[in-house]
Amino acid sequence: MEIKKFHPLRQPLTPEQQNQKLKDVSKLYEKQFLREMTKQMRATVTEGGFMNASNAEKIFREQLDEQYVENWGDQGGIGLANVIHEQLLDRLGPALGIRPRPHRPMGPIKIDERNSSAQNPLKFQNISPQKTQVQIDLKATPLESQEVTSPWSGTLLGSKQLNPDEYLMEILHDDGLKSQMVFRGQPAPELKPAAMGGNDGAESAPGSQISAGQRIGLLSPEAKSLFWTVSL
């Protein structure tokens, strides 16, 4: 008896097909918004004349408005579909294979996982859909070193002295993400702000190329926290 090889009835969708489905869903959301907006606009128009509109006229008007919405949406709408599509790509793109998954960060600090504490040293705060801040409790976890490193490769946008021993480092990464790190300590000598003298607000010249895991600063022994903000 010959056993035929089993073939799944439904083949997995390609990234291009997944992306098209997201576009179709985005257009549906936009058309629904246009549909509701048209209804509200119709509701503000009072009927005039000696006779009210018949049921047939109301049905025809609704069908006409529906056709307007379809044509409007197919011709580009008001741009809402593009906004929704981009938000769906940000959330679902890596999982669906449409956008590459972000590489595992090689910083901003190296935690000694062999002696890691049971207490979670990371506190996440979603500032906006495109911006997340991570507060790292340096006293709650042992570190492999006191170095502050770049999570991914990129270009230094600038380093700024906030206080005599506190600095802000800003890096634009190659994948489009942007990192801001605020810590107590000193920046790496090659990235140190040009005007040092103890004055707050001293800034460095941007443009330095930085590789993933490269040292960008050194933590002070008194440092209790490091703030890392990642944004699109």
C-alpha positions in Angstrom: 0.0 0.0 0.0 1.5 3.3 -1.1 1.4 6.0 1.6 1.1 9.5 0.1 3.1 12.2 1.6 0.9 14.6 3.7 0.7 18.1 2.4 -0.7 20.8 4.6 -3.9 22.3 3.2 -2.9 25.8 4.1 0.6 27.0 3.1 2.2 29.6 5.4 2.0 33.1 4.1 5.2 34.8 2.8 6.3 38.1 4.4 5.0 39.9 1.3 1.6 38.3 1.7 1.6 39.1 5.4 2.4 42.7 4.7 -0.4 42.9 2.2 -2.8 41.6 4.8 -1.7 44.3 7.2 -2.3 46.9 4.4 -5.8 45.5 3.8 -6.6 45.6 7.5 -5.4 49.2 7.7 -7.6 50.3 4.8 -10.6 48.6 6.4 -10.0 50.6 9.6 -9.7 53.8 7.6 -12.9 53.1 5.6 -14.8 52.4 8.8 -13.6 55.8 10.2 -14.7 57.5 7.0 -18.0 55.7 7.2 -18.7 56.9 10.7 -17.5 60.4 9.8 -19.9 60.5 6.8 -22.8 59.4 9.1 -22.1 62.2 11.6 -21.9 64.7 8.8 -25.3 63.6 7.4 -26.8 63.8 10.9 -26.0 67.5 11.1 -28.0 68.2 7.9 -31.7 69.0 8.5 -34.3 67.9 6.0 -36.1 70.8 4.3 -39.1 71.2 2.1 -42.7 70.1 2.5 -42.0 66.4 2.6 -39.5 64.3 4.5 -37.3 61.9 2.6 -38.9 58.5 2.0 -37.3 55.2 3.1 -36.2 54.5 -0.4 -34.5 57.9 -0.6 -32.7 57.2 2.7 -31.5 53.8 1.5 -30.3 55.3 -1.8 -28.5 58.0 0.1 -26.8 55.5 2.4 -25.7 53.4 -0.6 -24.4 56.5 -2.3 -22.4 57.5 0.8 -21.0 54.0 1.0 -19.8 54.2 -2.6 -18.2 57.6 -1.8 -16.4 56.0 1.2 -15.2 53.1 -1.0 -13.9 55.4 -3.7 -12.3 57.8 -1.3 -10.5 55.0 0.6 -9.3 53.3 -2.7 -7.8 56.6 -3.8 -5.7 57.1 -0.7 -8.2 58.3 1.8 -6.9 60.8 4.4 -3.7 59.0 5.1 -5.0 57.2 8.2 -4.4 53.7 6.7 -0.6 54.6 6.3 -0.4 55.5 10.0 -2.1 52.4 11.1 0.0 50.2 8.8 3.2 51.7 10.2 2.0 51.0 13.8 1.1 47.4 12.9 4.6 47.0 11.3 6.3 48.3 14.5 4.3 45.8 16.6 4.0 42.8 14.4 6.6 43.2 11.6 9.5 41.3 13.3 7.2 38.4 14.4 5.7 38.1 10.9 9.1 38.3 9.2 8.3 41.6 7.5 10.9 43.5 9.4 14.2 42.1 10.8 14.2 41.3 14.5 16.4 43.7 16.5 19.7 42.3 17.5 20.2 41.5 21.2 21.8 44.5 22.8 25.5 44.4 23.9 25.0 47.0 26.6 24.6 49.4 28.1 26.1 47.4 31.0 27.3 43.8 31.3 25.6 41.9 34.1 27.4 39.0 35.7 24.8 36.3 35.1 26.7 33.8 37.2 26.1 35.8 40.3 22.8 37.5 39.3 20.5 38.6 42.1 17.0 37.3 42.4 15.8 40.9 42.4 15.0 42.2 39.0 17.3 45.2 38.4 15.3 46.4 35.4 12.3 48.8 35.5 10.5 49.5 32.2 8.4 52.6 31.5 6.6 53.1 28.2 6.9 56.8 27.7 5.1 56.6 24.3 4.4 54.0 21.6 7.8 54.9 20.1 9.8 55.4 23.3 10.7 53.2 26.2 12.9 53.9 29.2 14.7 51.3 31.2 16.0 52.1 34.7 18.8 49.8 35.7 19.3 49.4 39.5 23.1 49.1 39.7 23.0 48.1 43.4 20.6 45.2 42.8 22.9 43.2 40.4 26.6 42.4 40.2 28.4 43.8 37.2 31.2 42.2 35.1 32.8 45.6 34.8 32.0 49.3 35.4 32.0 50.0 31.7 29.0 51.6 29.9 28.8 50.1 26.4 26.9 50.8 23.2 23.9 48.4 22.8 24.2 48.4 19.0 26.5 49.9 16.4 25.8 53.5 15.3 26.8 57.1 15.2 27.4 59.3 18.3 24.9 62.2 18.2 26.5 63.8 21.2 27.5 63.6 24.8 26.5 66.2 27.3 27.7 66.9 30.8 24.6 67.4 33.0 26.4 67.7 36.4 30.1 67.5 37.4 29.9 63.6 37.4 26.8 62.9 35.4 26.6 62.6 31.6 24.1 62.0 28.8 25.2 59.9 25.8 23.1 59.8 22.7 23.6 57.3 19.8 21.7 56.9 16.5 21.9 53.2 15.7 22.3 51.7 12.3 18.8 50.1 12.4 17.1 53.5 13.0 16.7 53.2 16.8 18.1 55.9 19.1 19.6 55.4 22.5 20.0 57.9 25.3 22.0 56.9 28.4 22.3 59.0 31.6 24.8 57.8 34.2 27.1 59.0 36.9 30.8 58.6 35.9 32.9 59.6 33.0 32.6 59.2 29.2 35.3 57.4 27.3 38.3 59.8 26.6 37.7 59.8 22.9 34.0 60.7 23.4 34.5 63.2 26.3 32.9 66.7 25.8 35.4 69.2 24.4 34.7 71.8 27.0 35.4 70.1 30.4 36.3 72.6 33.2 33.5 71.4 35.5 30.8 73.5 33.7 27.4 72.0 33.4 26.1 71.7 29.8 29.5 71.0 28.1 28.8 69.0 24.9 31.0 66.9 22.5 31.1 67.1 18.7 28.9 64.4 17.2 29.8 62.0 14.3 32.0 59.3 15.9 31.3 55.8 14.7 30.6 53.4 17.5 30.5 49.6 17.3 28.2 47.3 19.3 29.6 46.6 22.7 32.2 49.5 22.5 32.9 51.3 25.7 31.4 54.7 25.8 31.8 55.5 29.5 32.9 54.3 32.9 30.5 54.2 35.9 31.3 56.0 39.1 31.5 53.7 42.2 28.7 55.9 43.7 26.4 55.3 40.7 23.1 53.8 41.9 21.1 53.8 38.6 21.6 54.1 34.9 18.7 55.4 32.7 18.5 54.0 29.1 15.9 55.4 26.8 15.3 53.7 23.4 13.1 55.4 20.8 12.3 55.1 17.1 
